[in-house]
């Protein structure tokens, strides 16, 4: 039986920061499990990327995509093992970073992407 998401009207990502954020869907790779929310920090947000439960408002994981860099971050995901991050406004790091988990484990810049430079955006296109 698929998990039915609970309705909730608010949550406080990024510690209540007022610097803005981008929100993306983090598809679950587990059959019947609810998808999660992937929230990325706006400018001056410390490059924070947070994962929130898809059935409530609890934060499940977080990491700083680019250390404590103050650049805006955009994130997109295929699933929990393929999260992609780029720097937007104020960015200085070229390319697309791939993280292997919502905690940021195994993060590395995709070699073929280093010819792209900020400000960037990232999205996942599905057929």
C-alpha positions as semicolon CSV with decimal commas, in nm:
position;residue;x (nm);y (nm);z (nm)
1;X;0,000;0,000;0,000
2;X;0,158;0,336;-0,101
3;X;0,228;0,586;0,175
4;X;-0,018;0,875;0,176
5;X;0,152;1,208;0,246
6;X;0,013;1,406;0,539
7;X;-0,106;1,757;0,465
8;X;0,100;2,023;0,636
9;X;0,098;2,393;0,573
10;X;0,448;2,499;0,670
11;X;0,798;2,402;0,770
12;X;1,111;2,603;0,850
13;X;1,393;2,509;0,617
14;X;1,742;2,652;0,647
15;X;1,695;2,758;1,009
16;X;1,432;3,014;0,912
17;X;1,675;3,202;0,685
18;X;1,523;3,489;0,488
19;X;1,781;3,467;0,208
20;X;1,553;3,258;-0,012
21;X;1,556;2,893;-0,111
22;X;1,484;2,659;-0,398
23;X;1,272;2,348;-0,352
24;X;1,288;2,028;-0,558
25;X;1,136;1,682;-0,542
26;X;1,364;1,402;-0,418
27;X;1,207;1,086;-0,564
28;X;1,215;0,782;-0,339
29;X;1,390;0,472;-0,472
30;X;1,184;0,256;-0,232
31;X;0,858;0,119;-0,375
32;X;0,554;0,268;-0,200
33;X;0,756;0,526;-0,004
34;X;0,667;0,894;-0,025
35;X;0,899;1,128;-0,214
36;X;1,093;1,384;-0,010
37;X;1,158;1,758;-0,041
38;X;1,505;1,885;-0,128
39;X;1,562;2,246;-0,013
40;X;1,870;2,445;-0,121
41;X;1,992;2,772;0,028
42;X;1,970;3,109;-0,140
43;X;2,251;3,370;-0,135
44;X;2,429;3,397;0,201
45;X;2,277;3,064;0,307
46;X;2,605;2,880;0,366
47;X;2,542;2,645;0,067
48;X;2,311;2,433;0,284
49;X;2,106;2,152;0,125
50;X;1,835;1,992;0,341
51;X;1,609;1,690;0,293
52;X;1,262;1,691;0,448
53;X;1,018;1,404;0,497
54;X;0,752;1,373;0,230
55;X;0,492;1,280;0,490
56;X;0,546;1,565;0,737
57;X;0,768;1,859;0,809
58;X;1,068;1,690;0,976
59;X;1,423;1,746;0,849
60;X;1,587;1,410;0,776
61;X;1,933;1,506;0,647
62;X;2,148;1,804;0,550
63;X;2,491;1,896;0,419
64;X;2,683;2,200;0,297
65;X;2,728;2,145;-0,076
66;X;3,024;2,383;-0,101
67;X;3,162;2,410;0,251
68;X;3,054;2,736;0,410
69;X;3,048;2,920;0,077
70;X;2,788;3,198;0,069
71;X;2,674;3,130;-0,288
72;X;2,320;3,036;-0,382
73;X;2,274;2,660;-0,443
74;X;2,033;2,482;-0,677
75;X;1,973;2,108;-0,638
76;X;1,790;1,837;-0,833
77;X;1,775;1,462;-0,780
78;X;1,711;1,136;-0,961
79;X;1,679;0,956;-0,626
80;X;1,857;0,938;-0,287
81;X;2,181;0,820;-0,453
82;X;2,203;1,085;-0,724
83;X;2,164;1,443;-0,600
84;X;2,308;1,716;-0,822
85;X;2,409;2,063;-0,698
86;X;2,530;2,377;-0,872
87;X;2,615;2,726;-0,756
88;X;2,395;3,017;-0,859
89;X;2,435;3,381;-0,763
90;X;2,774;3,462;-0,601
91;X;2,910;3,122;-0,713
92;X;3,280;3,065;-0,777
93;X;3,293;2,685;-0,824
94;X;3,254;2,558;-1,182
95;X;3,060;2,248;-1,278
96;X;2,798;2,015;-1,136
97;X;2,851;1,839;-0,805
98;X;2,701;1,491;-0,755
99;X;2,625;1,365;-0,403
100;X;2,559;0,998;-0,336
101;X;2,325;1,051;-0,040
102;X;2,103;1,316;0,127
103;X;2,381;1,360;0,385
104;X;2,625;1,472;0,114
105;X;2,838;1,157;0,129
106;X;3,052;1,086;-0,174
107;X;3,025;1,436;-0,321
108;X;3,237;1,505;-0,627
109;X;3,230;1,739;-0,926
110;X;3,142;1,568;-1,255
111;X;3,460;1,607;-1,467
112;X;3,274;1,672;-1,792
113;X;3,082;1,962;-1,632
114;X;3,372;2,187;-1,533
115;X;3,342;2,394;-1,852
116;X;3,019;2,537;-1,707
117;X;3,054;2,823;-1,462
118;X;2,817;3,005;-1,221
119;X;2,556;3,124;-1,206
120;X;2,406;2,786;-1,299
121;X;2,074;2,603;-1,256
122;X;2,010;2,228;-1,257
123;X;1,703;2,016;-1,336
124;X;1,621;1,651;-1,402
125;X;1,422;1,582;-1,719
126;X;1,223;1,258;-1,724
127;X;1,065;1,084;-2,023
